[in-house]
């Protein structure tokens, strides 16, 4: 008997302390909140110009489905491919994109967490009436919803494939930023070339202007001749200013894509050749397997798999909620009971039919979007290929026109010196030749943009251009 009373004394002590122990255990396992302030110092620190040494190290370690590690030598100036890698590493816009991967990881973690069991405790103290010989009554119970076990696997599959989809989305965005940086690089180099051509032409025209001014002073030429060359000089200077303005704008855009402030001046490699594809692929070659190369389409495919798993989880969740529990209690007459309980929802109204319908509609939407993205990618590739061939033909025709105009200008120059052609006619031909040369350079810039667009559309590189820093 003493042992029996000792046992019940211990049980009573344990039962009255149980809530406190459970509360302390829960308190110790809780996460701690840490504020993350937005202030001027934090903004200045994060948006400071990227460290070139760190970029060079990261460039050699980059991991990407398409982009490969690269050794960057700043002493020679950066190439187009260097610019692409730098943009992926330093562009601030990609930080927010990559943060979505952290959210996907957290969702995967959440999907695997089972619901907490429910603990209940009560204490009843006799406070009146015939309470002689009574004791304090208590009771506690532990319940757990086992329905979560039915949907846990499907929810984890959905979260895992969603994480894979987000990963591919980020890689696709990085690929777009890389190609955008390469495109801006080529725009800058093409505008530099245009500016060199027009400035060289302007210098030559100014030398002619001085010679004609002298000839006018000596009475060998008229003021009409002087006005003709002066007008051509003014047009050349105006064109040079316009090209210079565009060059500054493109240089600022390049800095923005690279993740550098406007005031930064990153040296670009000189003698960059015109980007070209050694052998332009046929449309059938590009279309074949495009859904397995395009990262955005692969991301949609993973998203569709995630939605399949979400629908599977919704179907399983139509089963009624089932909770099992354990209870232990003592009443005021010192009768101790221990029991087991099961509770099942009766699915009269809610059979999860609304959630199942939503998940089915979402799956169909992703399915159609996946097919449409493939259709759009093929159409884009076909359109870009057609544009490339058209621009190549334009460049060929414009090149022939430039060569013909060069011959005409040489003949006109001889006639001008001999007095057979007036200055106005000659400098009009010079102006036409300069304009035509700039047209060819603009067409080559359009072609470079189309090459980059074709790589984006096809989701792969097609080759290298020239000697130094191509595609």
Buried (B, 14 or more C-beta within 10 A) or exposed (E): EEEEEEEBEEBBEEBEEBBEEEEEEEEEEEEEEEEEEEEEEEEEEEEEEBEBEEBBEBBEEBEBBBBEEBEBEEEBBBBBBBBBBBBBBBBEEBEEBEEBBEEBEEBBEEBEEEEEEEBEBEEBEBEEEEEEEBBBBBBBBBBBBEBBEBBBBBBBBBBBBBBBBBBBBBBBBBBBBBBBBBBBBBBBBBBBBBBEBBBEBBEBBBEBBEEBBEBBEEEEBBEEBBBBBBBBBEBBBEBBEEBBEBBEEBBBBBBBBBBBEEEBEBEBBEEBEBBBBEEBBEBEBBBEEBBEBBBBBBBBBBBBBBBBBBBBBBBBBBBBBBBBBBBBBBBBEEEEEEEEEEEEEEEEEEEBEEBBEEBBEBBEEBBEBBEEBBEEBBEBBBBBBEBBEEBBEBBEEBBEBBEEBEEEBEEBBEBBEEEEBBBBEBBBBBBBBBBBBBBBBBBBBBBBBBBBBBBBBBBBBBBBBEEBBBB
